[in-house]
Amino acid sequence: MRKVARGSSLKPRIRPAKKEDMPAILGLEKICFKEETFHKKRIEYLLLKAKSLFLVASVEGDIVGSIIILLRKHISNARIYSLNVHPSCRRIGIGSSLMEHSEKLLTKMGYRNFTLEAGVNNIAAQNLYTSKGFSVDRKIKKYYKNGDDALRFIKKL
Ligand SMILES: CC(C)(COP(=O)(O)OP(=O)(O)OC[C@H]1O[C@@H](n2cnc3c(N)ncnc32)[C@H](O)[C@@H]1OP(=O)(O)O)[C@@H](O)C(=O)NCCC(=O)NCCS
């Protein structure tokens, strides 16, 4: 995929993920996450069976980003399970658009808290969440498979 320059005015289209998007979503997962990649069965479950909000961002018809938010019955907390943007399309606001779109939908649905975990070394993600009004709630020791700690972020909706 051609790299999109920072400052580009390309606007992503954000829409709910469909079954036909599976190959593109899996490809994106592999590119964006190394050790923590979700496998086909997991993505299939999250897309087709789980109570979730699963959105994709597309640019010129190509899927370049996705967000998966886990929802639970009778619980007012919505938790981001995965967020990624193709390396060629970073820093042009796609991650922000996915977050903003999700937040609007969750607010309409009546959710009160929006939460997520980010690696202590994942500065890009931490800056994105802080810029969207999230704050650090606590540190979770050895959260990731590789033993890295995570920060739990929260935003009141
Ligand atoms: C984190 C990620 C989703 C950000 O997506 P993105 O589309 O590039 O984000 P945006 O363009 O909307 O950036 C919004 C803000 O986030 C911060 N940010 C994003 N990337 C950054 C980076 N590489 N370094 C520092 N800050 C960064 C900046 O504050 C940025 O605003 P600015 O560009 O005006 O300075 C993307 O880097 C990614 O997919 N990373 C790999 C997967 C991952 O770590 N997901 C999160 C798991 S918790």
The ligand as an SDF file (V2000), in Angstrom:
LIG
                    3D

 48 50  0  0  0  0  0  0  0  0999 V2000
   -1.8780    3.7440   17.7920 C   0  0  0  0  0  0  0  0  0  0  0  0
   -2.4390    3.8750   16.3620 C   0  0  0  0  0  0  0  0  0  0  0  0
   -3.7990    3.1580   16.3020 C   0  0  0  0  0  0  0  0  0  0  0  0
   -2.6230    5.3700   16.0450 C   0  0  0  0  0  0  0  0  0  0  0  0
   -3.3220    5.5000   14.8060 O   0  0  0  0  0  0  0  0  0  0  0  0
   -3.1750    6.7910   13.8590 P   0  0  0  0  0  0  0  0  0  0  0  0
   -4.2380    6.7070   12.8170 O   0  0  0  0  0  0  0  0  0  0  0  0
   -1.7780    6.9250   13.3880 O   0  0  0  0  0  0  0  0  0  0  0  0
   -3.4960    7.9640   14.8840 O   0  0  0  0  0  0  0  0  0  0  0  0
   -3.9070    9.4850   14.5280 P   0  0  0  0  0  0  0  0  0  0  0  0
   -3.3440    9.8750   13.1940 O   0  0  0  0  0  0  0  0  0  0  0  0
   -5.3800    9.6190   14.7000 O   0  0  0  0  0  0  0  0  0  0  0  0
   -3.1260   10.2790   15.6660 O   0  0  0  0  0  0  0  0  0  0  0  0
   -3.7940   11.0260   16.6740 C   0  0  0  0  0  0  0  0  0  0  0  0
   -2.7930   11.4820   17.7140 C   0  0  0  0  0  0  0  0  0  0  0  0
   -2.2170   10.3430   18.3760 O   0  0  0  0  0  0  0  0  0  0  0  0
   -0.8140   10.6220   18.6840 C   0  0  0  0  0  0  0  0  0  0  0  0
    0.0710    9.7520   17.9030 N   0  0  0  0  0  0  0  0  0  0  0  0
   -0.2880    8.8860   16.8940 C   0  0  0  0  0  0  0  0  0  0  0  0
    0.8170    8.2410   16.4400 N   0  0  0  0  0  0  0  0  0  0  0  0
    1.8590    8.6940   17.1500 C   0  0  0  0  0  0  0  0  0  0  0  0
    3.2680    8.4050   17.1590 C   0  0  0  0  0  0  0  0  0  0  0  0
    3.7880    7.5100   16.2930 N   0  0  0  0  0  0  0  0  0  0  0  0
    4.0600    9.0300   18.0510 N   0  0  0  0  0  0  0  0  0  0  0  0
    3.5560    9.9190   18.9310 C   0  0  0  0  0  0  0  0  0  0  0  0
    2.2210   10.2590   18.9760 N   0  0  0  0  0  0  0  0  0  0  0  0
    1.4030    9.6430   18.1060 C   0  0  0  0  0  0  0  0  0  0  0  0
   -0.5890   12.0580   18.2760 C   0  0  0  0  0  0  0  0  0  0  0  0
   -0.9490   12.8690   19.3800 O   0  0  0  0  0  0  0  0  0  0  0  0
   -1.5970   12.2210   17.1410 C   0  0  0  0  0  0  0  0  0  0  0  0
   -1.9450   13.5500   16.8650 O   0  0  0  0  0  0  0  0  0  0  0  0
   -0.9950   14.4120   15.8420 P   0  0  0  0  0  0  0  0  0  0  0  0
   -0.7440   13.5610   14.6390 O   0  0  0  0  0  0  0  0  0  0  0  0
   -1.8340   15.6260   15.5620 O   0  0  0  0  0  0  0  0  0  0  0  0
    0.2640   14.6880   16.6060 O   0  0  0  0  0  0  0  0  0  0  0  0
   -1.4520    3.2710   15.3160 C   0  0  0  0  0  0  0  0  0  0  0  0
   -0.1590    3.8090   15.5450 O   0  0  0  0  0  0  0  0  0  0  0  0
   -1.3480    1.7350   15.3440 C   0  0  0  0  0  0  0  0  0  0  0  0
   -2.1310    1.0360   14.6950 O   0  0  0  0  0  0  0  0  0  0  0  0
   -0.3420    1.1990   16.0970 N   0  0  0  0  0  0  0  0  0  0  0  0
   -0.1270   -0.2570   16.1650 C   0  0  0  0  0  0  0  0  0  0  0  0
   -1.2380   -0.9540   16.9080 C   0  0  0  0  0  0  0  0  0  0  0  0
   -1.4440   -0.3970   18.2890 C   0  0  0  0  0  0  0  0  0  0  0  0
   -0.4890   -0.1230   19.0230 O   0  0  0  0  0  0  0  0  0  0  0  0
   -2.7350   -0.2170   18.6720 N   0  0  0  0  0  0  0  0  0  0  0  0
   -3.1130    0.2820   19.9760 C   0  0  0  0  0  0  0  0  0  0  0  0
   -3.1210   -0.8080   20.9770 C   0  0  0  0  0  0  0  0  0  0  0  0
   -3.4390   -0.1750   22.6100 S   0  0  0  0  0  0  0  0  0  0  0  0
  1  2  1  0
  2  3  1  0
  2  4  1  0
  2 36  1  0
  4  5  1  0
  5  6  1  0
  6  7  2  0
  6  8  1  0
  6  9  1  0
  9 10  1  0
 10 11  2  0
 10 12  1  0
 10 13  1  0
 13 14  1  0
 14 15  1  0
 15 16  1  0
 15 30  1  0
 16 17  1  0
 17 18  1  0
 17 28  1  0
 18 19  1  0
 18 27  1  0
 19 20  2  0
 20 21  1  0
 21 22  1  0
 21 27  2  0
 22 23  1  0
 22 24  2  0
 24 25  1  0
 25 26  2  0
 26 27  1  0
 28 29  1  0
 28 30  1  0
 30 31  1  0
 31 32  1  0
 32 33  2  0
 32 34  1  0
 32 35  1  0
 36 37  1  0
 36 38  1  0
 38 39  2  0
 38 40  1  0
 40 41  1  0
 41 42  1  0
 42 43  1  0
 43 44  2  0
 43 45  1  0
 45 46  1  0
 46 47  1  0
 47 48  1  0
M  END
$$$$
